[in-house]
Amino acid sequence: MAVTTFDVDERTAELLAKLQTTFGVKTNAAVLRKAVALANIASQHAGPDNTITIAPSEDGTKPAVKISLAG
């Protein structure tokens, strides 16, 4: 398995820790694997304008979100 090392700022470190809980994993590497898998799925379903739209919640408490996958 390839090993990659990089530095993150405090905000990113906190987000990685939060995502460990959200994803139910114990390591930052596992968070990154899931994030890359999710990005792959998003890219496969992006529209011609390289965006995806996340539908609003069924109860209406969360609005739809449009995300650009372009740089």
KOLZA-346389 format. One record per atom (N, C-alpha, C): residue number from 1; residue in three letters; atom name; x, y, z. Coordinates in nm, 4 decimals. Example, Ala and Ser with C-alpha at 12.3 -4.5 7.8 and 13.67 -1.06 7.14 Angstrom:
2
- i	aa	at	px	py	pz
- 1	ALA	N	1.3190	-0.5690	0.7800
- 1	ALA	CA	1.2300	-0.4500	0.7800
- 1	ALA	C	1.3200	-0.3300	0.7800
- 2	SER	N	1.2850	-0.2250	0.7080
- 2	SER	CA	1.3670	-0.1060	0.7140
- 2	SER	C	1.2900	0.0030	0.7870
end
This chain:
71
- i	aa	at	px	py	pz
- 1	MET	N	0.0846	-0.1180	0.0000
- 1	MET	CA	0.0000	0.0000	0.0000
- 1	MET	C	0.0887	0.1238	0.0000
- 2	ALA	N	0.0543	0.2190	-0.0833
- 2	ALA	CA	0.1292	0.3444	-0.0904
- 2	ALA	C	0.1063	0.4259	0.0368
- 3	VAL	N	0.2092	0.4979	0.0775
- 3	VAL	CA	0.2002	0.5831	0.1962
- 3	VAL	C	0.2187	0.7273	0.1523
- 4	THR	N	0.1274	0.8132	0.1975
- 4	THR	CA	0.1352	0.9556	0.1678
- 4	THR	C	0.1272	1.0314	0.2992
- 5	THR	N	0.2127	1.1279	0.3153
- 5	THR	CA	0.2144	1.2091	0.4363
- 5	THR	C	0.1927	1.3547	0.3966
- 6	PHE	N	0.1100	1.4256	0.4740
- 6	PHE	CA	0.0900	1.5668	0.4483
- 6	PHE	C	0.0513	1.6370	0.5770
- 7	ASP	N	0.0733	1.7659	0.5796
- 7	ASP	CA	0.0395	1.8480	0.6956
- 7	ASP	C	-0.0986	1.9079	0.6752
- 8	VAL	N	-0.1741	1.9207	0.7845
- 8	VAL	CA	-0.3048	1.9858	0.7788
- 8	VAL	C	-0.3101	2.0935	0.8858
- 9	ASP	N	-0.3908	2.1946	0.8595
- 9	ASP	CA	-0.4083	2.2985	0.9598
- 9	ASP	C	-0.5048	2.2486	1.0681
- 10	GLU	N	-0.5184	2.3276	1.1727
- 10	GLU	CA	-0.6007	2.2863	1.2869
- 10	GLU	C	-0.7468	2.2652	1.2467
- 11	ARG	N	-0.7986	2.3505	1.1620
- 11	ARG	CA	-0.9385	2.3379	1.1168
- 11	ARG	C	-0.9602	2.2054	1.0448
- 12	THR	N	-0.8675	2.1685	0.9572
- 12	THR	CA	-0.8791	2.0426	0.8842
- 12	THR	C	-0.8638	1.9236	0.9788
- 13	ALA	N	-0.7732	1.9332	1.0754
- 13	ALA	CA	-0.7556	1.8261	1.1734
- 13	ALA	C	-0.8846	1.8044	1.2524
- 14	GLU	N	-0.9503	1.9139	1.2902
- 14	GLU	CA	-1.0768	1.9032	1.3626
- 14	GLU	C	-1.1850	1.8402	1.2754
- 15	LEU	N	-1.1885	1.8773	1.1473
- 15	LEU	CA	-1.2864	1.8207	1.0552
- 15	LEU	C	-1.2608	1.6716	1.0355
- 16	LEU	N	-1.1350	1.6320	1.0221
- 16	LEU	CA	-1.1030	1.4898	1.0094
- 16	LEU	C	-1.1498	1.4126	1.1325
- 17	ALA	N	-1.1295	1.4684	1.2511
- 17	ALA	CA	-1.1734	1.4035	1.3748
- 17	ALA	C	-1.3261	1.3903	1.3774
- 18	LYS	N	-1.3963	1.4952	1.3364
- 18	LYS	CA	-1.5424	1.4909	1.3321
- 18	LYS	C	-1.5899	1.3853	1.2320
- 19	LEU	N	-1.5245	1.3783	1.1165
- 19	LEU	CA	-1.5642	1.2817	1.0140
- 19	LEU	C	-1.5345	1.1380	1.0563
- 20	GLN	N	-1.4352	1.1185	1.1429
- 20	GLN	CA	-1.4123	0.9842	1.1969
- 20	GLN	C	-1.5389	0.9354	1.2671
- 21	THR	N	-1.6005	1.0214	1.3455
- 21	THR	CA	-1.7239	0.9868	1.4150
- 21	THR	C	-1.8381	0.9684	1.3159
- 22	THR	N	-1.8522	1.0621	1.2239
- 22	THR	CA	-1.9599	1.0559	1.1248
- 22	THR	C	-1.9528	0.9276	1.0431
- 23	PHE	N	-1.8314	0.8917	0.9985
- 23	PHE	CA	-1.8128	0.7739	0.9148
- 23	PHE	C	-1.7997	0.6453	0.9955
- 24	GLY	N	-1.7852	0.6576	1.1274
- 24	GLY	CA	-1.7707	0.5386	1.2113
- 24	GLY	C	-1.6379	0.4674	1.1917
- 25	VAL	N	-1.5309	0.5452	1.1730
- 25	VAL	CA	-1.3975	0.4880	1.1535
- 25	VAL	C	-1.3030	0.5425	1.2601
- 26	LYS	N	-1.1837	0.4817	1.2690
- 26	LYS	CA	-1.0921	0.5177	1.3768
- 26	LYS	C	-0.9685	0.5948	1.3333
- 27	THR	N	-0.9462	0.6068	1.2021
- 27	THR	CA	-0.8237	0.6730	1.1565
- 27	THR	C	-0.8521	0.7779	1.0495
- 28	ASN	N	-0.7601	0.8731	1.0374
- 28	ASN	CA	-0.7716	0.9725	0.9310
- 28	ASN	C	-0.7590	0.9061	0.7944
- 29	ALA	N	-0.6771	0.8025	0.7860
- 29	ALA	CA	-0.6620	0.7311	0.6588
- 29	ALA	C	-0.7955	0.6720	0.6145
- 30	ALA	N	-0.8712	0.6170	0.7081
- 30	ALA	CA	-1.0024	0.5605	0.6746
- 30	ALA	C	-1.0986	0.6702	0.6306
- 31	VAL	N	-1.0923	0.7866	0.6958
- 31	VAL	CA	-1.1749	0.9007	0.6539
- 31	VAL	C	-1.1406	0.9389	0.5103
- 32	LEU	N	-1.0126	0.9485	0.4806
- 32	LEU	CA	-0.9712	0.9887	0.3469
- 32	LEU	C	-1.0114	0.8851	0.2417
- 33	ARG	N	-1.0024	0.7561	0.2748
- 33	ARG	CA	-1.0468	0.6531	0.1799
- 33	ARG	C	-1.1953	0.6691	0.1496
- 34	LYS	N	-1.2760	0.6923	0.2526
- 34	LYS	CA	-1.4199	0.7104	0.2313
- 34	LYS	C	-1.4476	0.8390	0.1535
- 35	ALA	N	-1.3748	0.9446	0.1834
- 35	ALA	CA	-1.3934	1.0715	0.1131
- 35	ALA	C	-1.3586	1.0582	-0.0348
- 36	VAL	N	-1.2518	0.9857	-0.0648
- 36	VAL	CA	-1.2139	0.9650	-0.2049
- 36	VAL	C	-1.3185	0.8797	-0.2757
- 37	ALA	N	-1.3700	0.7775	-0.2081
- 37	ALA	CA	-1.4752	0.6938	-0.2674
- 37	ALA	C	-1.6001	0.7773	-0.2947
- 38	LEU	N	-1.6364	0.8654	-0.2019
- 38	LEU	CA	-1.7518	0.9527	-0.2202
- 38	LEU	C	-1.7285	1.0500	-0.3354
- 39	ALA	N	-1.6080	1.1046	-0.3456
- 39	ALA	CA	-1.5758	1.1945	-0.4565
- 39	ALA	C	-1.5846	1.1214	-0.5898
- 40	ASN	N	-1.5431	0.9964	-0.5920
- 40	ASN	CA	-1.5523	0.9166	-0.7141
- 40	ASN	C	-1.6977	0.8984	-0.7561
- 41	ILE	N	-1.7837	0.8657	-0.6616
- 41	ILE	CA	-1.9269	0.8491	-0.6914
- 41	ILE	C	-1.9844	0.9815	-0.7409
- 42	ALA	N	-1.9506	1.0898	-0.6726
- 42	ALA	CA	-2.0014	1.2215	-0.7136
- 42	ALA	C	-1.9578	1.2541	-0.8553
- 43	SER	N	-1.8322	1.2256	-0.8888
- 43	SER	CA	-1.7834	1.2584	-1.0226
- 43	SER	C	-1.8533	1.1760	-1.1302
- 44	GLN	N	-1.8906	1.0540	-1.0975
- 44	GLN	CA	-1.9603	0.9684	-1.1931
- 44	GLN	C	-2.1029	1.0163	-1.2203
- 45	HIS	N	-2.1604	1.0892	-1.1249
- 45	HIS	CA	-2.2990	1.1331	-1.1379
- 45	HIS	C	-2.3122	1.2828	-1.1632
- 46	ALA	N	-2.2002	1.3511	-1.1837
- 46	ALA	CA	-2.2030	1.4950	-1.2092
- 46	ALA	C	-2.2654	1.5234	-1.3446
- 47	GLY	N	-2.3289	1.6377	-1.3540
- 47	GLY	CA	-2.3889	1.6809	-1.4790
- 47	GLY	C	-2.2843	1.7345	-1.5750
- 48	PRO	N	-2.3273	1.7765	-1.6937
- 48	PRO	CA	-2.2336	1.8293	-1.7926
- 48	PRO	C	-2.1579	1.9531	-1.7440
- 49	ASP	N	-2.2147	2.0224	-1.6466
- 49	ASP	CA	-2.1482	2.1402	-1.5909
- 49	ASP	C	-2.0588	2.1052	-1.4721
- 50	ASN	N	-2.0334	1.9742	-1.4529
- 50	ASN	CA	-1.9493	1.9237	-1.3428
- 50	ASN	C	-2.0030	1.9598	-1.2051
- 51	THR	N	-2.1348	1.9591	-1.1910
- 51	THR	CA	-2.1947	1.9824	-1.0598
- 51	THR	C	-2.2819	1.8645	-1.0231
- 52	ILE	N	-2.3027	1.8503	-0.8928
- 52	ILE	CA	-2.4001	1.7544	-0.8410
- 52	ILE	C	-2.4962	1.8319	-0.7526
- 53	THR	N	-2.6169	1.7821	-0.7396
- 53	THR	CA	-2.7149	1.8440	-0.6512
- 53	THR	C	-2.7588	1.7416	-0.5497
- 54	ILE	N	-2.7468	1.7778	-0.4230
- 54	ILE	CA	-2.7951	1.6932	-0.3145
- 54	ILE	C	-2.9370	1.7371	-0.2854
- 55	ALA	N	-3.0283	1.6422	-0.2892
- 55	ALA	CA	-3.1710	1.6731	-0.2726
- 55	ALA	C	-3.1990	1.7278	-0.1333
- 56	PRO	N	-3.3054	1.8064	-0.1208
- 56	PRO	CA	-3.3430	1.8562	0.0118
- 56	PRO	C	-3.3920	1.7407	0.0988
- 57	SER	N	-3.3882	1.7614	0.2296
- 57	SER	CA	-3.4388	1.6583	0.3206
- 57	SER	C	-3.5889	1.6430	0.3005
- 58	GLU	N	-3.6384	1.5247	0.3268
- 58	GLU	CA	-3.7805	1.4983	0.3063
- 58	GLU	C	-3.8691	1.5836	0.3954
- 59	ASP	N	-3.8187	1.6186	0.5141
- 59	ASP	CA	-3.9005	1.6991	0.6054
- 59	ASP	C	-3.8864	1.8492	0.5797
- 60	GLY	N	-3.8017	1.8853	0.4817
- 60	GLY	CA	-3.7878	2.0257	0.4446
- 60	GLY	C	-3.6973	2.1074	0.5336
- 61	THR	N	-3.6297	2.0440	0.6293
- 61	THR	CA	-3.5443	2.1208	0.7200
- 61	THR	C	-3.4078	2.1528	0.6609
- 62	LYS	N	-3.3691	2.0789	0.5553
- 62	LYS	CA	-3.2411	2.1056	0.4895
- 62	LYS	C	-3.2675	2.1286	0.3415
- 63	PRO	N	-3.2185	2.2411	0.2893
- 63	PRO	CA	-3.2428	2.2730	0.1473
- 63	PRO	C	-3.1552	2.1888	0.0547
- 64	ALA	N	-3.1878	2.1910	-0.0728
- 64	ALA	CA	-3.1031	2.1279	-0.1736
- 64	ALA	C	-2.9707	2.2030	-0.1780
- 65	VAL	N	-2.8645	2.1306	-0.2106
- 65	VAL	CA	-2.7315	2.1901	-0.2196
- 65	VAL	C	-2.6708	2.1529	-0.3538
- 66	LYS	N	-2.6224	2.2519	-0.4274
- 66	LYS	CA	-2.5560	2.2273	-0.5546
- 66	LYS	C	-2.4057	2.2472	-0.5321
- 67	ILE	N	-2.3269	2.1467	-0.5730
- 67	ILE	CA	-2.1826	2.1483	-0.5491
- 67	ILE	C	-2.1092	2.1383	-0.6819
- 68	SER	N	-2.0139	2.2291	-0.7039
- 68	SER	CA	-1.9311	2.2234	-0.8230
- 68	SER	C	-1.8104	2.1348	-0.7962
- 69	LEU	N	-1.7852	2.0402	-0.8867
- 69	LEU	CA	-1.6685	1.9527	-0.8732
- 69	LEU	C	-1.5478	2.0082	-0.9483
- 70	ALA	N	-1.5680	2.1172	-1.0209
- 70	ALA	CA	-1.4591	2.1783	-1.0972
- 70	ALA	C	-1.3675	2.2548	-1.0030
- 71	GLY	N	-1.2387	2.2619	-1.0391
- 71	GLY	CA	-1.1336	2.3285	-0.9637
- 71	GLY	C	-1.1768	2.4513	-0.8940
end
